[in-house]
């Protein structure tokens, strides 16, 4: 069953169109990757889907209900189901708040209650950190740890849908794999539907079942990740795949095959 | 690192001067060597060290030390109230301008630019003509004068904080714009505001002295440094110390707060302290 349905969705900043007449759907319990170069509109797209930016034209439905209408009538219900993780771990937590305070925020805001330290500690355990991190300030944690905290913060309200905007691109290569594994694991454990935006085909190839390739605000190709990456039809997709292969080939042929 | 920074001479000298000023001002509440308003016509314009008058007396025989101490209290009073007013209003205005919608943001930013271009002293003169000279007039004038500058200082850094991802995350979990401004942006501007307040304090003391010199501030019997300066300028030939002492007091107070501000600035600077974002 489709959890998210988009029909003829467009978005523009002033007169500059960013999303042009997009239509697609996201199945429940699936993982969708959105790839494309900078400026392709992929980040804007997920911001519209998770309610950070308005639906300007077209139809966007979540669980059969119109997103704009849902946000107007019952914003907390919508936001509790849709959470997002951002790119930069250094800036996704308030430097003046302890990790525990940051983690408590979504529950305070969306469920109108203050979660206990035990509860928050459990979420930290889910993302592979210990409860002792609750007392830390962001500058006392590493990039990978911060990203884990950001993921935990999104999970505290038990969302159905988790959006991730370039969740690994600001991390060291060695940490990227750990965070990706974490995303795969929590998706399995918690039964989340996940949308990952990335410019990195390797990330999408590893985590996502479905992929959408975007360029200049349009979808140029979409389908199951394995077939799109192995047999790309559109020229743009081919160039992305070849570029990724060329980079990986620098390491080894096997690695390249493993990714794609 | 921390030890080296805490030994910053600016901070120490600044804090010492400020402490001296505060101490003198507060002490004047309970004790001054003589009543600052008591006239001693037999001892007019006594030079320093005469009859127990440490810094002499003025042209009506009032003790200079007592008047300077009471003047310190007056300066502090005006500076505290006007700085507090200007910081609160300026920061509120700056946050609104940074966080409001496009229209408010543009309007307030331009309005601030215009207000900064107005000559503050003229605004103060107009206010004084309107309301009559008093400490209140001086405070209102200083607040009106300083608010646009405070707002201007806050707008840029507030916009920088608003552009960070934790703000977007807060929106994603349903926090309102005003919650974000007060609970996320304001604390992150803390160090900036502390430094700004300290610099403004120096400005407020100087401005209060200037206004009371022009006769727009506190009226007798409340002594104020600017007024002492004004009253003694006519006898500068006979008793130059009467001009020098209040002048030195004003200078030291302003220097103290400026040094304190500078010291705090280098101590709280983002390049030195990781927890600060602005």
Contacts between the chains, C-beta under 8 A, distances in Angstrom:
chain1	res1	chain2	res2	distance
A	50	B	172	6.2
A	51	B	172	7.5
A	52	B	168	6.3
A	52	B	171	5.8
A	52	B	172	5.9
A	75	B	174	5.9
A	76	B	174	5.5
A	79	B	172	6.4
A	79	B	173	6.0
A	79	B	174	4.6
A	82	B	172	7.7
A	83	B	172	6.4
A	83	B	173	7.3
A	84	B	168	7.8
A	84	B	169	7.2
A	84	B	172	4.9
A	86	B	165	4.1
A	86	B	168	6.6
A	86	B	169	6.5
A	87	B	165	7.2
A	88	B	165	5.7
A	91	B	164	4.3
A	91	B	165	4.7
A	91	B	166	6.4
A	92	B	165	4.2
A	92	B	166	5.6
A	92	B	169	5.8
A	93	B	166	5.6
A	94	B	166	4.6
A	94	B	184	5.4
A	94	B	187	7.8
A	94	B	188	7.2
A	95	B	188	6.8
A	95	B	274	8.0
A	95	B	275	5.4
A	95	B	276	7.5
A	95	B	277	5.5
A	96	B	184	7.8
A	96	B	187	4.3
A	96	B	188	5.6
A	96	B	190	7.6
A	96	B	275	7.1
A	102	B	166	7.6
A	105	B	170	6.9
A	105	B	173	6.2
A	105	B	175	7.4
A	106	B	173	3.8
A	106	B	174	7.9
A	109	B	170	7.8
A	109	B	173	5.0
A	109	B	174	4.7
A	109	B	175	5.3
A	110	B	173	5.7
A	110	B	174	5.3
A	137	B	275	6.4
A	139	B	274	4.5
A	139	B	275	5.4
A	150	B	169	7.4
A	153	B	169	7.1
A	157	B	173	7.0
